[in-house]
Amino acid sequence: MTDERPVRRSAARGWRVAITAALSLLAVVIVAEGIAQLLAPRGPLAPDFTLTDQSGRAFRLSDLRGHAVALFFGYTHCPDVCPTTLAALARAKRKLGAAGARFDVVFVTVDPQRDTTTVVGKYVRLFDPSFIGLTGTAAQLAPVYDAYKVYHQALPAQGSAAGYLVAHSLTVDFIDPHGRLRGFGDWSDTPDELAADAKQAES
């Protein structure tokens, strides 16, 4: 009589090897997909634009690829929100330490009538010499405001030396090194909160 037990044992071993191989392959696929998701850029692309910087040169937002960016819209005659926000961003940049060198703050005026390249340059340097100040003509700025949904409205300011004030959006847009929008802050955020947003944008 022929003993079939070795054959059955061999078949069972073959099934175990096949199942183990399949599970190993599945694990590799799952890990690979997880890594791909972690490495893939997240969020929609930040609308690109070209304006004039504080040195009078053409500046394109996409030139900052490789750096995290905080994009803020305001104006130099702003009595409260703008200086508060820029001061907090300057402190946030310092809190990042060496990583702060890869974090850029871009200030775009909502008051091109008064905010010339010289005025914008002097203003942003009050907060941090690395800050980028941008201006342009009303026609150049209009599509940028539209792309970032920036509200701005000149308001009379009786008795004010500024002549008029500008009501505007208070959002800080955080953009990652891939040029994608990664989050939002505003003027009420603390430097610690803004630094955390910058770190998240860098990751």
C-alpha positions in Angstrom: 0.0 0.0 0.0 1.3 3.4 -0.9 1.7 6.0 1.9 0.2 9.3 0.8 1.1 11.3 3.9 4.4 12.8 2.6 2.6 13.9 -0.6 -0.1 15.6 1.5 2.5 17.2 3.8 4.4 18.5 0.7 1.1 20.0 -0.8 0.3 21.7 2.5 3.8 23.1 2.7 3.4 24.5 -0.8 0.1 26.2 0.1 1.7 27.7 3.1 4.6 29.1 1.0 2.2 30.5 -1.5 0.0 32.1 1.1 3.0 33.6 2.9 4.4 35.0 -0.4 1.0 36.5 -1.3 0.7 38.1 2.2 4.3 39.4 1.9 3.5 40.9 -1.5 0.3 42.5 -0.2 2.3 44.0 2.7 4.9 45.4 0.3 2.1 47.0 -1.8 0.4 48.5 1.3 3.6 49.9 2.6 4.5 51.3 -0.8 1.1 53.0 -1.2 1.5 54.4 2.3 4.9 55.9 1.5 3.6 57.3 -1.8 0.7 59.0 0.0 3.1 60.5 2.5 5.4 61.7 -0.2 2.7 63.0 -2.6 2.0 66.7 -2.6 -1.2 67.5 -0.8 -3.7 70.4 -1.3 -4.5 72.4 -4.5 -1.8 74.3 -6.2 -1.5 77.9 -5.0 -2.3 80.2 -7.9 0.9 81.6 -9.3 1.4 85.2 -10.1 4.0 87.8 -11.0 4.3 91.2 -9.2 7.0 93.7 -8.4 9.1 93.2 -5.2 10.6 95.9 -3.0 13.7 96.1 -5.1 11.7 96.8 -8.2 12.3 93.4 -9.8 9.7 91.0 -11.2 8.8 88.4 -8.6 7.0 85.2 -9.3 5.5 83.1 -6.5 6.6 79.9 -8.0 10.2 81.0 -7.7 10.0 80.1 -4.0 9.4 76.4 -4.8 11.4 74.4 -2.3 10.5 76.7 0.6 7.3 76.9 2.7 5.6 80.3 2.3 3.2 82.4 4.4 1.3 84.7 2.0 -0.4 87.7 3.6 -2.4 90.6 2.0 -2.3 94.0 3.8 -1.1 97.5 3.5 1.5 99.7 5.1 -0.8 102.3 6.6 -2.7 99.6 8.4 -3.1 100.6 12.1 -3.4 97.3 13.7 -4.0 93.9 11.9 -1.1 94.1 9.5 1.7 95.1 11.9 0.4 92.6 14.4 0.4 89.8 11.8 3.8 90.5 10.4 5.3 90.8 13.9 3.9 87.5 14.8 5.2 85.9 11.6 8.6 87.3 12.3 8.6 85.7 15.7 7.3 82.5 14.3 10.2 82.5 11.8 12.7 82.9 14.6 11.1 80.1 16.6 11.8 77.7 13.7 15.5 78.1 14.2 17.6 76.9 11.3 14.4 75.7 9.5 13.4 79.4 9.4 15.8 79.8 6.4 13.4 77.7 4.4 10.3 79.6 5.4 9.5 82.8 3.4 6.9 85.5 4.3 5.4 87.3 1.3 3.4 90.5 1.9 1.1 91.7 -0.9 -0.3 95.2 -0.7 -4.1 95.9 -1.0 -3.3 99.6 -1.3 -1.2 100.0 -4.5 -2.0 103.8 -4.7 0.3 104.4 -1.7 2.4 101.3 -1.4 5.2 101.8 -3.9 8.2 99.5 -4.0 10.1 101.9 -1.8 7.3 102.1 0.8 6.7 98.4 0.9 10.4 97.7 1.2 10.9 99.9 4.2 7.8 98.5 5.8 8.6 94.8 5.6 12.2 95.3 6.7 10.8 96.7 9.9 9.7 93.2 10.8 12.4 91.0 9.2 15.0 91.7 6.4 14.1 88.5 4.7 10.4 89.3 4.2 9.3 89.9 0.6 7.0 92.9 -0.1 5.1 93.0 -3.3 3.1 95.7 -5.2 1.9 96.4 -8.7 -0.7 98.2 -10.7 -4.3 97.8 -9.9 -4.7 95.8 -13.1 -1.8 93.5 -12.1 -3.1 93.0 -8.6 -6.8 92.4 -9.4 -6.4 88.8 -10.7 -4.2 88.0 -7.6 -6.9 89.2 -5.3 -9.5 87.2 -7.2 -7.4 84.0 -7.2 -6.9 84.2 -3.4 -10.4 85.5 -2.6 -9.0 88.6 -1.0 -11.6 91.2 0.1 -10.4 94.8 0.1 -12.4 98.1 0.3 -11.1 101.6 0.9 -13.0 103.4 3.7 -12.9 107.1 4.6 -11.0 107.9 7.8 -12.0 111.4 9.0 -9.3 113.0 11.1 -6.8 110.4 10.2 -3.4 111.4 8.7 -3.6 108.3 6.6 -6.5 109.8 4.6 -8.3 106.5 4.3 -8.2 103.0 5.6 -8.6 99.7 3.7 -10.8 96.9 5.1 -9.3 93.6 3.9 -9.1 89.9 4.4 -7.2 88.7 7.4 -6.1 85.3 6.2 -2.5 84.0 6.1 -2.2 81.3 3.4 0.4 78.7 4.0 2.0 77.1 0.9 4.2 74.0 1.0 7.5 73.6 -0.9 5.6 71.9 -3.8 3.6 75.1 -4.3 0.4 73.7 -2.8 -1.9 75.3 -0.3 -1.6 73.5 3.0 -3.5 75.6 5.6 -4.6 79.0 6.8 -4.0 81.2 9.8 -5.0 84.7 10.6 -3.9 87.8 12.5 -5.1 86.5 15.9 -2.8 83.4 15.8 0.1 83.4 18.2 3.7 83.1 17.0 3.7 79.5 18.3 0.6 78.7 16.3 2.0 80.3 13.2 5.3 78.4 13.6 3.3 75.1 13.9 1.5 76.0 10.7 4.8 76.7 9.0 6.2 73.3 10.1 3.1 71.5 8.8 3.5 73.3 5.5 7.1 72.2 5.3 6.3 68.5 5.9 
